[in-house]
Amino acid sequence: MAKKAVASLQTGAGRNYTKCIKMVKSEKGGFQYVEEMVHNDKLKEFFAKK
C-alpha cells in the first residue's frame, strides 16, 4: 500500500505539493517539528511564518 500512496503523489496534482518539516521553538524552551503538505507556490510563506 505504501507504494501506491507514494506513486499517487507523483502523478496528476500530487506533484504540486511538497512535504515540509520545520523546527519550531516551543514555549517550554525545547524544539518541536511541524510537518505539513504545502503547495509549491507557498513554500516560502510556510518557512517565513513563525
C-alpha positions as CSV (number, residue, x, y, z in Angstrom):
1,M,0.0,0.0,0.0
2,A,2.8,2.4,0.7
3,K,4.0,2.2,-2.9
4,K,0.5,3.1,-4.1
5,A,0.3,6.1,-1.8
6,V,3.8,7.4,-2.9
7,A,3.1,6.7,-6.6
8,S,-0.2,8.6,-6.5
9,L,1.6,11.7,-5.3
10,Q,3.9,11.6,-8.3
11,T,1.0,11.7,-10.8
12,G,-1.5,14.4,-11.5
13,A,-2.0,17.1,-8.9
14,G,0.2,15.4,-6.3
15,R,3.4,16.9,-7.9
16,N,2.2,20.4,-6.9
17,Y,2.7,19.6,-3.2
18,T,5.8,19.2,-1.0
19,K,6.0,17.7,2.5
20,C,7.8,20.4,4.6
21,I,9.3,19.8,8.0
22,K,10.2,22.9,10.1
23,M,11.8,23.0,13.5
24,V,10.0,25.4,15.9
25,K,11.0,26.5,19.4
26,S,8.3,25.6,21.9
27,E,7.2,27.6,24.9
28,K,8.9,25.2,27.3
29,G,12.3,26.0,25.7
30,G,12.7,22.9,23.6
31,F,12.1,22.4,19.9
32,Q,9.3,20.6,18.1
33,Y,8.8,19.7,14.5
34,V,5.9,20.9,12.3
35,E,5.1,18.8,9.3
36,E,2.7,20.0,6.6
37,M,1.9,19.3,3.0
38,V,2.3,22.6,1.3
39,H,1.6,23.7,-2.3
40,N,4.8,24.5,-4.2
41,D,3.8,28.1,-4.7
42,K,3.5,28.7,-0.9
43,L,6.8,27.1,0.3
44,K,8.4,30.5,1.1
45,E,5.4,31.6,3.1
46,F,5.4,28.4,5.1
47,F,9.0,28.8,6.1
48,A,8.7,32.6,6.7
49,K,5.9,32.4,9.2
50,K,6.8,31.8,12.9
